[in-house]
Amino acid sequence: MVTEEVRSWAKEALEQEKALKTISAPNTVAILYFYNKTEWSNLDLLQKGLTIMLITDLSKVEEIQIVERVKLQALVEELDLLNDLNFHHYPDSCGFSY
């Protein structure tokens, strides 16, 4: 759940981004929920399940920094990406297929 503290962090992070020329966070990755594009609703549980498994496995790799899921959600909300139809079909726009 996105708290007011995390929302405040997201807003501040975006304001800081505007002031920077580039942001460098080597080996940082954000993992989004998978989107079930099949017609099999019994696979819906995998949307979050696969994401959690991937985050759990990657968090064991010391060379990788994972963006916290709650912080990613707060950034998405702050950017108002939830209302952008392209966000809901993010994998299509990036050529990912699963």
N, CA and C of each residue as an Amber inpcrd file, in Angstrom:
protein
   294
   0.8440000  -1.1790000   0.0000000   0.0000000   0.0000000   0.0000000
   0.8920000   1.2450000   0.0000000   0.5320000   2.1870000  -0.8240000
   1.3100000   3.4170000  -0.9310000   0.8760000   4.3790000   0.1660000
   1.8090000   4.7030000   1.0490000   1.5120000   5.6020000   2.1590000
   1.7980000   7.0440000   1.7600000   1.3910000   7.9770000   2.5880000
   1.6690000   9.3910000   2.3320000   3.1710000   9.6540000   2.3220000
   3.9040000   8.9510000   3.1640000   5.3580000   9.1100000   3.2130000
   5.9980000   8.7020000   1.8790000   5.5370000   7.5950000   1.3110000
   6.0760000   7.1330000   0.0330000   5.6240000   8.0540000  -1.0910000
   4.3800000   8.5460000  -1.0360000   3.9040000   9.5120000  -2.0390000
   4.7750000  10.7670000  -2.0200000   5.0970000  11.2280000  -0.8140000
   5.9500000  12.4040000  -0.6590000   7.3310000  12.1430000  -1.2500000
   7.8590000  10.9400000  -1.0170000   9.1540000  10.5650000  -1.5820000
   9.1050000  10.6140000  -3.1050000   8.0450000  10.0870000  -3.6920000
   7.9120000  10.0590000  -5.1530000   7.8470000  11.4680000  -5.7210000
   7.0770000  12.3210000  -5.0830000   6.9530000  13.6990000  -5.5460000
   8.3080000  14.4070000  -5.4860000   9.0140000  14.2230000  -4.3860000
  10.3360000  14.8420000  -4.2260000  11.3280000  14.2870000  -5.2500000
  11.2700000  12.9890000  -5.4940000  12.1750000  12.3630000  -6.4650000
  11.9490000  12.9300000  -7.8570000  10.7050000  13.1360000  -8.2350000
  10.4060000  13.6970000  -9.5540000  10.8160000  15.1600000  -9.6500000
  10.6670000  15.9070000  -8.5620000  11.1110000  17.2990000  -8.5560000
  12.6290000  17.3860000  -8.6750000  13.3310000  16.4960000  -8.0020000
  14.7880000  16.4650000  -8.0920000  15.2340000  16.0730000  -9.4990000
  14.4810000  15.1770000 -10.1160000  14.8240000  14.7290000 -11.4650000
  14.8070000  15.8860000 -12.4510000  13.8560000  16.7840000 -12.2930000
  13.7570000  17.9330000 -13.1920000  14.9940000  18.8170000 -13.1080000
  15.6210000  18.8640000 -11.9570000  16.7860000  19.7240000 -11.7530000
  18.0880000  19.0690000 -12.2320000  18.0660000  17.7770000 -12.4700000
  19.2680000  17.0560000 -12.8660000  19.3570000  16.9000000 -14.3750000
  20.5820000  16.8730000 -14.8830000  20.7720000  16.6070000 -16.3080000
  20.6240000  15.1190000 -16.5700000  21.2190000  14.3150000 -15.7370000
  21.0940000  12.8630000 -15.8530000  21.0040000  12.2580000 -14.4650000
  20.3890000  11.1160000 -14.4190000  20.3130000  10.3690000 -13.1690000
  21.0120000   9.0420000 -13.4130000  21.9480000   8.7450000 -12.5750000
  22.6980000   7.5170000 -12.7410000  22.5390000   6.6470000 -11.5070000
  21.9860000   5.4960000 -11.7080000  21.8630000   4.5070000 -10.6370000
  22.2710000   3.1700000 -11.2450000  23.5630000   2.9120000 -11.2750000
  24.0510000   1.6960000 -11.9230000  23.4080000   0.4350000 -11.3580000
  23.1180000  -0.4610000 -12.2630000  22.5880000  -1.7780000 -11.9060000
  21.3090000  -1.7150000 -11.0880000  20.4790000  -0.7280000 -11.3780000
  19.1930000  -0.6020000 -10.6970000  18.0960000  -1.0540000 -11.6480000
  17.1900000  -1.8460000 -11.1290000  16.1190000  -2.3770000 -11.9640000
  14.7890000  -2.2780000 -11.2110000  13.7530000  -1.9310000 -11.9510000
  12.3950000  -1.9200000 -11.4080000  11.6280000  -3.0410000 -12.0990000
  10.8920000  -3.7970000 -11.3460000  10.1740000  -4.9400000 -11.8960000
   8.6820000  -4.6680000 -11.8010000   8.0490000  -4.6130000 -12.9400000
   6.6110000  -4.3750000 -13.0060000   5.8630000  -5.6940000 -12.9500000
   4.5900000  -5.6180000 -12.5830000   3.7710000  -6.8210000 -12.5920000
   3.6230000  -7.3270000 -14.0180000   3.5690000  -8.6300000 -14.1560000
   3.2870000  -9.2190000 -15.4510000   1.8140000  -8.9810000 -15.7710000
   1.4950000  -8.9690000 -17.0390000   0.1310000  -8.7110000 -17.4880000
  -0.3670000  -9.9510000 -18.2140000  -1.3900000 -10.5770000 -17.6920000
  -1.9320000 -11.7940000 -18.2930000  -2.7580000 -11.4360000 -19.5250000
  -2.2080000 -11.7090000 -20.6840000  -2.8970000 -11.4080000 -21.9360000
  -3.5640000 -12.6370000 -22.5290000  -3.5250000 -13.7320000 -21.7820000
  -4.2160000 -14.9270000 -22.2560000  -5.6890000 -14.7750000 -21.9010000
  -6.4730000 -15.6740000 -22.3600000  -7.8900000 -15.6610000 -21.9900000
  -8.1610000 -16.6290000 -20.8410000  -7.1060000 -17.0570000 -20.1760000
  -7.2160000 -18.0040000 -19.0790000  -7.1240000 -17.2630000 -17.7570000
  -8.2380000 -16.9810000 -17.1570000  -8.2620000 -16.2230000 -15.9000000
  -7.5940000 -16.9700000 -14.7510000  -7.4820000 -18.3050000 -14.8770000
  -6.8190000 -19.0620000 -13.8050000  -5.3180000 -18.7430000 -13.7480000
  -4.7810000 -18.0460000 -14.7280000  -3.3770000 -17.6330000 -14.7190000
  -3.1790000 -16.2440000 -14.1140000  -4.2580000 -15.5780000 -13.7380000
  -4.1580000 -14.2210000 -13.1820000  -3.2710000 -14.1570000 -11.9350000
  -3.2980000 -15.2110000 -11.1390000  -2.4610000 -15.2240000  -9.9330000
  -0.9760000 -15.1140000 -10.2620000  -0.5970000 -15.5460000 -11.4540000
   0.8110000 -15.4820000 -11.8440000   1.2790000 -14.0550000 -12.0820000
   0.3600000 -13.1300000 -12.3260000   0.7450000 -11.7410000 -12.5770000
   1.5910000 -11.1980000 -11.4320000   1.1290000 -11.3810000 -10.2210000
   1.8840000 -10.9340000  -9.0460000   2.8760000 -11.9940000  -8.5960000
   2.5030000 -13.2450000  -8.7080000   3.3590000 -14.3280000  -8.2390000
   4.7070000 -14.3660000  -8.9410000   4.7060000 -14.2780000 -10.2720000
   5.9680000 -14.2770000 -11.0130000   6.8100000 -13.0560000 -10.6680000
   6.1420000 -11.9220000 -10.4950000   6.8560000 -10.6960000 -10.1350000
   7.5350000 -10.8430000  -8.7850000   6.8160000 -11.3550000  -7.8150000
   7.3760000 -11.5420000  -6.4730000   8.5420000 -12.5280000  -6.5170000
   8.4020000 -13.5950000  -7.2880000   9.4880000 -14.5690000  -7.4100000
  10.7230000 -13.9260000  -8.0360000  10.5210000 -13.1340000  -9.0690000
  11.6310000 -12.4700000  -9.7490000  12.3310000 -11.4770000  -8.8190000
  11.5460000 -10.7010000  -8.0840000  12.1120000  -9.7480000  -7.1260000
  12.8970000 -10.4900000  -6.0450000  12.3380000 -11.5650000  -5.5400000
  13.0020000 -12.3450000  -4.4990000  14.3380000 -12.8970000  -4.9990000
  14.3330000 -13.4630000  -6.1940000  15.5650000 -14.0370000  -6.7350000
  16.6020000 -12.9630000  -7.0400000  16.1920000 -11.8700000  -7.6670000
  17.1480000 -10.8170000  -8.0260000  17.6760000 -10.0760000  -6.7990000
  16.8930000 -10.0270000  -5.7390000  17.3570000  -9.3240000  -4.5380000
  18.5330000 -10.0400000  -3.8840000  18.7590000 -11.2910000  -4.2420000
  19.8900000 -12.0520000  -3.7040000  21.1950000 -11.7200000  -4.4370000
  21.0830000 -11.0540000  -5.5870000  22.2690000 -10.6870000  -6.3560000
  22.7810000  -9.3510000  -5.8230000  23.9540000  -9.3720000  -5.2200000
  24.4940000  -8.1780000  -4.5650000  24.7660000  -7.0290000  -5.5390000
  25.0500000  -7.3420000  -6.7920000  25.3930000  -6.3100000  -7.7740000
  24.1690000  -5.5780000  -8.3280000  22.9790000  -5.9990000  -7.9600000
  21.7450000  -5.4010000  -8.4790000  20.9730000  -4.7410000  -7.3510000
  20.5020000  -3.5400000  -7.6280000  19.6330000  -2.8430000  -6.6720000
  18.2120000  -2.8550000  -7.2440000  17.2800000  -3.3590000  -6.4710000
  15.8840000  -3.4520000  -6.8950000  15.1250000  -2.2430000  -6.3640000
  14.3730000  -1.5820000  -7.2380000  13.5060000  -0.4850000  -6.7950000
  12.3360000  -1.1180000  -6.0520000  12.0660000  -0.6220000  -4.8540000
  10.9720000  -1.1760000  -4.0590000   9.6550000  -1.0300000  -4.8110000
   8.8480000  -2.0730000  -4.7580000   7.5720000  -2.1080000  -5.4820000
   6.6660000  -0.9340000  -5.0720000   6.6310000  -0.6140000  -3.7930000
   5.7800000   0.4760000  -3.3030000   6.2780000   1.8140000  -3.8640000
   7.5940000   1.9860000  -3.9210000   8.1380000   3.2360000  -4.4690000
   7.8480000   3.3480000  -5.9580000   7.9430000   2.2280000  -6.6670000
   7.6120000   2.2390000  -8.0920000   6.1470000   2.6080000  -8.2900000
   5.2710000   2.0480000  -7.4690000   3.8440000   2.3600000  -7.5590000
   3.5940000   3.8400000  -7.2730000   4.2870000   4.3890000  -6.2910000
   4.1240000   5.8110000  -5.9640000   4.5750000   6.6890000  -7.1220000
   5.6750000   6.3090000  -7.7790000   6.1360000   7.0730000  -8.9470000
   5.1340000   7.0070000 -10.0790000   4.5840000   5.8250000 -10.3070000
   3.5720000   5.6500000 -11.3570000   2.3740000   6.5410000 -11.0740000
   1.9120000   6.5450000  -9.8300000   0.7610000   7.3730000  -9.4680000
   1.0870000   8.8560000  -9.6010000   2.2810000   9.2520000  -9.1690000
   2.6700000  10.6620000  -9.2430000   2.7530000  11.1240000 -10.6940000
   3.2170000  10.2600000 -11.5640000   3.3070000  10.5930000 -12.9900000
   1.9600000  10.4420000 -13.6840000   0.9790000   9.9260000 -12.9610000
  -0.3720000   9.7010000 -13.4790000  -0.3610000   8.7350000 -14.6530000
   0.5340000   7.7490000 -14.5890000   0.6290000   6.7670000 -15.6640000
  -0.5180000   5.7760000 -15.6480000  -1.1970000   5.6650000 -14.5240000
  -2.3080000   4.7240000 -14.4640000  -3.4340000   5.1210000 -15.4020000
  -3.5190000   6.4120000 -15.7190000  -4.5600000   6.8750000 -16.6290000
  -4.1140000   6.8520000 -18.0750000  -2.8650000   6.5170000 -18.3150000
  -2.3160000   6.4560000 -19.6630000  -2.5100000   5.0410000 -20.1930000
  -3.2890000   4.8800000 -21.2360000  -3.5670000   3.5480000 -21.7640000
  -2.3010000   2.8270000 -22.1930000  -1.2940000   3.5640000 -22.6360000
  -0.0550000   2.9240000 -23.0590000   0.6460000   2.2390000 -21.9000000
   0.4640000   2.7250000 -20.6770000   1.1050000   2.0910000 -19.5260000
   0.5500000   0.6910000 -19.3030000  -0.7460000   0.5390000 -19.4970000
  -1.3600000  -0.7620000 -19.2720000  -0.8660000  -1.7900000 -20.2840000
  -0.3730000  -1.3270000 -21.4160000   0.1310000  -2.2310000 -22.4480000
   1.6290000  -2.0420000 -22.6140000   2.2980000  -1.7140000 -21.5320000
   3.7360000  -1.4520000 -21.5330000   4.5400000  -2.5500000 -22.2290000
   4.2730000  -3.8340000 -21.9500000   5.0690000  -4.8720000 -22.6110000
   4.9740000  -4.8190000 -24.1240000   3.7900000  -4.5040000 -24.6780000
   3.6510000  -4.4140000 -26.1210000   4.5410000  -3.3260000 -26.7040000
   4.5630000  -2.1840000 -26.0420000   5.3140000  -1.0520000 -26.5870000
   6.8180000  -1.2750000 -26.5300000   7.2620000  -2.2070000 -25.6980000
   8.6940000  -2.4830000 -25.5780000   9.0950000  -3.7350000 -26.3290000
   8.1560000  -4.3730000 -26.9570000   8.4630000  -5.5680000 -27.7200000
   8.6220000  -6.8300000 -26.8800000   8.2390000  -6.7690000 -25.6050000
   8.3420000  -7.9430000 -24.7660000   7.1830000  -8.8760000 -25.0750000
   7.4430000 -10.1370000 -24.9690000   6.3980000 -11.1250000 -25.1850000
   6.5690000 -12.2270000 -24.1660000   5.4690000 -12.6680000 -23.6030000
   5.5310000 -13.7730000 -22.6550000   4.2510000 -14.5220000 -22.6570000
